[in-house]
Amino acid sequence: MKFNEILNQVKSVLTSFTGANLSFGKPMTVNEMTIIPVAKTSFGFGGGGGNSGKKKSSKSRPESDKPVSNPAAEPDEQPLETPVDATTPAALPEDSYGGGGGGGLKTNPIGIYVIRGTSVKFYPVLRYEQILATLTVISAIIIRFIKLKRK
């Protein structure tokens, strides 16, 4: 698969994630009240690709690919060959191509809209990190006031 084909696939996936449906959930009706969940959504992706280029002829093999002589070998023994595995340039097809990509999607609940008749109210969702941060600040202020009173 060529890089342009990969980008076209990523583009088609991303366009399916656009619009209000990404941040607003499916409305639910309970008694005379309609509830619409709201979320903050973020995503990122990356990708890349490349080809190996044309294979070099055996005449222009790099020094590391040439046979290695064994100084302890008998004169009639053949020199040791450097092993060729599937990852060496000599083993690759002429037009090899590699590519890849990845991405992530993160959704954090923000709150809900509650609709009753003609009235619409938004109720935010507090995360535990926000609650802990608020309690930490409040306790620091209380400790500071206590220290000031002692002086």
Summary of the structure (lengths in Angstrom):
residues: 151
radius of gyration: 32.3
end to end distance: 74.4
largest distance: 99.2
contacts: 280
relative contact order: 0.18
helix: 32%
strand: 34%
